Amino acid sequence: MNSNIFPFVGAVLLVLANLLAWFLTVLQLPGNWLIVLLTALAAWLMPEETRFNVSWLTAGIVFGLAVIGEVLELGAGVVVAKKHGASRRAVWLALLGGIAGALFGAGGGSFVPVLGTLIGILFGGASGAFLGAYLGETWKGRSEEHAIAVGSAVAIGRTLGVLGKMAVGIVMMLVAAWDAFF
């Protein structure tokens, strides 16, 4: 067998593994960080003198994008919550509620393959964030109107943050694939 095929196979495997990792991000697991790990592994294993390789610069760019994705996901909900006067307790409960809701949503939405899971995660995460923020605000003795406003804002912020993180994951995959093949 021609030894020139191995780097090509490595590039194809990187793209497929990164795609699988991105689906973990959709499931609210650390898929973007797995993309970073896989890209760094490819930079380490794929010979530089072959046509199909990944540079350490690309691995660094992918790492930076992963950090941006995390900031988008966590920051969007917190910024929106603080803008609407949320208490620290509401922010923490929204964060925990969003994670728990996403996990329950994944299970509930899994009856419809891929799209159902994604919708379940987004809806469950938003619902959990809303409930957490609502409980945090009412626990602090704030009015129900205020608690609903904060909860609604947090749910929207969390959903936008998750969608932003998923979009960053797609960019990460494309950057790694581009370097591996071109």
N, C-alpha and C positions, 0 to 999 in steps of 0.2 A: 504494500500500500504506500502511496506517495506521502511523504512526511509533511508536505505543504498543506495537506488537508486538516491536520490537527489544529493549527491556529484558527482556521475557519470554523471548525466544529466548536472550538472554545468560545468563539464570538457568538455563535448561534446559541450555545448553552447559556452564556451570560444573558442574552436577551430574554430567553425563555425563563430563566431563574428570576430575573428582575421583574418580569411580568407577574410571575407567581407571587413574588414578594409584594408587589403593588396591590394585589388582591388582599393580602394580609392587612395593608393599610386601610382598604375599604372596610375590612372587618374590625377596624379600630385596634389592630395589633401593630407592633413596631415594624411594619413593612418597609417604610422609607429607610430606616436604619439598617435593615437587611440588604437593601439595595446598595447602601454605602459599603457594607461589608463585602458583598459580592463583587462590586466594582474594584475595591481595593485588592481583593484576592485575585481578580483578573489582571490587575496592573502588576502584581507580584509574580504571577505564574506565566503570563503570556510573554514570550520572547519579544524584545523590542525590535530585533532585526527582521521580524516577519511583517507582512502586510497587515495582518489582523492582530492588533494589540490595543491595549488600553494604557494610557499614560498616568503617571502619578498626579499630574495636573488635573486630569479629568476626575480622578478619585477625590481630589481636594475640592473641586467645583461641586461634585455630587454631595460631599459632606456639607459644604456651605448651604446648598439648597435644602438639605434635610433640616438644618438648623432653622432656616427661614420657614419651612413647613411647620415645625413645632411652634415657632413664634406666632404664626398665623392661627394655628388651631387653638392654642391656649390664650393668646392675646386677644383675639376677637371677642370671645365671651367675656373676659375680664374687663376690657375697655368699655364694652357696651354696658356691662353691669355697673361699673363705677360711674359712667356717664348718667345713668338713671338713678344714682344715689343708693346703690346696693351696699349692704353691710358686708363686712369681711366674712361673717358667718354665712350669709347668702351666697357669696362667691364660692366658698369652699363646698357648701352643700350642693351648689349647682354643678361644680366640677365632679364631685362624687356621683351625683344623680345622673349626670350625662354619661359617665362611664357605665354605670349599672344599667341605665336605660338602653344604651347601645348594645350591651350584651343580651339583654332580654329581647330587644328588637331584632337582633340577628337570629335568635332562635325562632321567634314568631314569624319572621319574614322568610325563613328558610324553606317554607313550603312552596314558594315560587322561586325556582333557581335563579341565581345571580341578581337579577333586578329586584326580586322580592327581598332578598337579604340586604341589599343596599338601601332600599326604601325603609325596611324595618330598622336598620341601624340609624339612619338619619332621623326617622320619626321617633324611635325609642330614645336616642341621644338627646334630641330636642325636648321631648316630653320629660325625661329625667332631669335635664338641666332646669326646665321650667319648674318642676315640682320641688327640686332642691332649693332654688332661689325663692320660691313662694314660701316654703317652710322656714327658710332662714329669716325672711323678712317678718313673717307673722310671729315667729319665735322671739324676735327682737321687739315685738309689740307694735309694729308698724301697721298702718291701715291695710285693709284687704285690697283696696284700689291700688295702693302703692305696691303691694306684693305682686299683684297681677301684672302691673306695668313692668316691674323689674323682671319677673319671670318670663314674660313675653319677649322682652328685649334680649335676655340671656339666651333663650331658645333660638332666636334668630341669629344672634352673634355666634353661638356654637355651631349652628348649621353652616353658616358662611365660613367659619374657620375650618371645619372638617372638609368642606368642598375645596377650600383653598389648599389645604394640605394634600388632598388627593390630586389636585392639578399640579402641584409642585412635584409630586411623585411621578407623574407622567413626564414632566420636563426632565427629571433625573434619569428616567429610563431612556429617553431620547438622546440625552447628552452621552450616556455610556454607550448606547448602540452606535451613535454617530462616530465616536472615537474608535470603537471596535472594528467598524467596517470601512471607514473612510480615512 
